[in-house]
Amino acid sequence: MWLTQGKSENLLIFCNGWGMDQKPFSHLTSLEYDVLTLFDFRKLSLPLAITELHKRYATLSLVSWSMGVWVGQTLFQQSAGLFKRKVAINGTLCPIDDLYGIPADNYAAVSQGFDLTSQIQFYKRMCRDRLTCTQFLQHQPERSIVSQAEELVALQESCYNIPAKESIYDDIIVARSDYIMPTKNQLRFWGEGAVRIVDGYHYLFSRFSTWDEVVAEEKP
């Protein structure tokens, strides 16, 4: 889905997290980019061929978040050279893993009997602080429970572990207090020297007001 189109010669592709859509990111604007967000990964596919997008834009950048970090790696591994910037936020290439991702039991606990109650519990755990949670719930995804549950199963069936040395990402941001993709597991996967640790929780986007800031976030 296009969040911004026809306003820039630079394109930002955002690989969203599980269960999301465009709504939780509606507060983010951009002066520098057209923004295309990918979500609902029941099927892993691109709406447009990346080579066609590359022809239409002067630069391409990639931002991936949560489960989208693995999805972005999978979708763009063969075309990584087309991107000027590739940013990973709160995710790894072993997304369902006791040591390097979401512990398998935690993933299964969300997946089994997923309903409205477990959905809201997940959102609150993702945001943690009251203000962020309130703002998120005011703009929560307009996805059905059924579609989110199906996506959980689809990702569990399709995900496989990819070594960190094969990563396409050149900037990796990790929240200091991630309770979804545990911070310690992210650091174990990437190595502390390879990432920039910032204050916050799994849903980090309340710290930004523009997509331009997200792309510009770099290690000092």
C-alpha positions in Angstrom: 0.0 0.0 0.0 1.3 3.4 -0.9 1.4 5.9 2.0 2.9 8.6 -0.1 3.2 8.5 -3.9 4.1 10.8 -6.7 5.8 13.4 -4.6 9.5 12.4 -4.6 12.2 10.8 -6.8 13.2 8.7 -3.8 11.4 5.6 -2.7 11.2 4.1 0.8 9.9 0.5 1.1 8.7 -0.4 4.6 8.5 -4.1 5.5 6.0 -4.0 8.3 5.6 -6.3 11.3 3.2 -9.2 11.8 -0.5 -8.2 12.1 0.1 -4.7 11.0 -1.2 -2.4 8.3 -0.6 1.3 7.5 -2.7 2.7 10.4 -0.1 2.7 13.3 2.3 4.7 11.0 -0.2 7.3 9.9 1.5 10.0 12.0 4.7 9.7 9.9 5.1 12.1 7.1 7.9 12.5 4.5 9.5 15.3 2.5 12.1 13.1 1.0 10.4 9.9 0.0 7.5 8.2 -1.6 6.6 5.5 0.9 5.4 2.0 0.0 4.5 -0.3 2.9 4.3 -4.1 2.7 2.2 -6.0 5.2 0.1 -9.1 5.6 2.6 -11.8 4.8 0.3 -14.7 4.4 2.0 -14.8 1.0 5.4 -13.4 0.5 5.3 -11.4 -2.7 5.9 -7.9 -4.0 3.1 -5.7 -5.5 5.5 -4.4 -8.1 8.7 -5.8 -9.5 11.7 -4.2 -7.7 13.4 -3.7 -11.1 10.5 -1.6 -12.2 10.5 0.5 -9.1 14.3 1.0 -9.5 13.6 2.4 -13.0 11.0 4.9 -11.7 13.0 6.3 -8.7 16.5 7.9 -8.3 17.1 6.0 -5.1 15.5 3.1 -3.1 15.8 2.7 0.7 14.5 -0.2 2.8 13.2 0.0 6.4 12.2 -3.3 8.0 10.7 -3.8 11.4 10.0 -6.9 13.6 9.1 -9.9 11.5 9.5 -7.6 8.5 13.3 -7.8 9.0 13.3 -11.4 8.0 10.7 -10.7 5.2 12.8 -7.9 3.8 15.9 -10.1 3.8 14.0 -12.8 2.0 12.3 -10.6 -0.6 15.3 -8.4 -1.4 18.4 -10.6 -0.9 19.0 -10.9 -4.6 18.4 -7.2 -5.2 20.1 -5.7 -2.2 22.5 -3.7 -4.3 19.7 -1.6 -5.6 19.1 0.0 -2.2 20.9 3.1 -1.0 20.0 2.4 2.7 18.8 -0.8 4.4 17.6 -0.4 8.0 16.5 -3.1 10.4 14.6 -2.2 13.5 13.9 -4.7 16.3 14.2 -7.9 14.3 16.6 -10.6 13.4 17.0 -13.2 10.6 16.1 -15.9 13.0 12.7 -14.5 13.9 11.3 -17.6 15.7 14.2 -18.9 17.8 14.8 -19.3 21.5 18.3 -17.7 21.3 18.1 -15.3 18.4 14.5 -14.3 18.0 11.1 -14.7 19.5 11.2 -17.8 21.8 9.2 -20.6 20.2 6.9 -21.0 23.2 6.1 -17.3 23.2 5.2 -17.4 19.5 3.0 -20.5 20.0 1.3 -18.8 23.0 0.2 -15.9 20.8 -0.7 -18.2 17.9 -2.9 -20.7 19.8 -6.4 -19.5 20.2 -5.6 -16.0 19.0 -8.6 -13.7 19.7 -9.4 -10.1 20.5 -8.1 -10.4 24.0 -4.8 -11.8 23.0 -4.5 -9.2 20.2 -4.9 -6.3 22.7 -2.5 -8.0 25.1 0.1 -8.2 22.3 -0.3 -4.6 21.4 0.1 -3.5 25.0 3.2 -5.7 25.4 4.6 -4.2 22.2 4.1 -0.6 23.3 4.6 -1.0 27.1 4.3 2.7 28.3 0.8 4.1 28.7 1.1 7.1 26.4 2.5 5.1 23.5 -0.1 2.3 24.0 -2.9 4.8 24.1 -1.7 6.5 20.8 -1.2 3.1 19.2 -4.7 1.8 20.1 -6.2 5.0 18.6 -4.6 4.0 15.3 -4.4 0.3 15.7 -4.4 -1.9 12.6 -7.7 -2.5 10.8 -6.9 -6.1 10.2 -9.4 -8.9 11.1 -8.5 -11.4 13.8 -8.8 -14.1 11.2 -6.2 -12.5 8.9 -3.8 -11.9 11.7 -4.1 -15.5 12.9 -3.6 -16.9 9.4 -0.5 -14.7 9.1 0.9 -16.0 12.3 0.6 -19.6 11.0 2.0 -18.7 7.5 5.1 -17.0 9.0 5.7 -19.9 11.3 5.6 -22.3 8.4 7.7 -20.2 6.1 10.4 -18.8 8.4 13.9 -20.3 8.4 17.1 -19.1 10.1 19.5 -17.0 8.1 23.0 -16.3 9.4 23.9 -12.8 10.4 26.8 -12.8 8.0 24.3 -13.0 5.1 22.4 -9.9 6.2 21.6 -7.2 3.7 21.1 -4.5 6.3 23.7 -1.8 6.9 22.0 -0.2 9.9 20.5 -2.1 12.8 18.5 -0.5 15.5 17.6 -2.3 18.7 15.3 -1.1 21.5 16.8 -1.3 25.0 13.6 -2.9 26.4 12.0 -5.0 23.7 9.5 -7.5 25.2 8.4 -9.1 21.9 11.7 -9.8 20.2 13.8 -9.9 23.4 16.6 -7.3 23.3 19.1 -9.9 24.6 18.3 -12.2 21.7 18.7 -9.4 19.2 22.1 -8.5 20.6 23.1 -12.2 20.7 22.2 -12.5 17.0 23.7 -9.3 15.7 26.5 -8.7 18.2 26.5 -5.6 20.3 29.1 -3.9 18.3 27.0 -4.1 15.1 23.9 -2.3 16.4 22.7 1.0 17.8 20.8 0.6 21.0 18.1 3.2 21.7 15.7 3.7 24.5 12.2 2.3 23.9 10.2 -0.8 23.3 9.3 -3.1 20.4 7.1 -0.4 18.7 9.7 2.3 18.3 7.9 4.6 15.9 6.4 6.9 18.5 9.9 8.4 18.7 9.7 9.6 15.1 7.5 12.2 13.4 8.8 11.5 9.8 10.0 8.6 7.7 13.0 10.8 6.9 14.1 10.5 10.6 13.8 6.7 10.5 16.0 6.4 7.4 18.5 8.9 8.8 19.0 7.1 12.1 22.6 6.0 12.0 25.1 4.7 14.5 27.3 7.6 15.8 
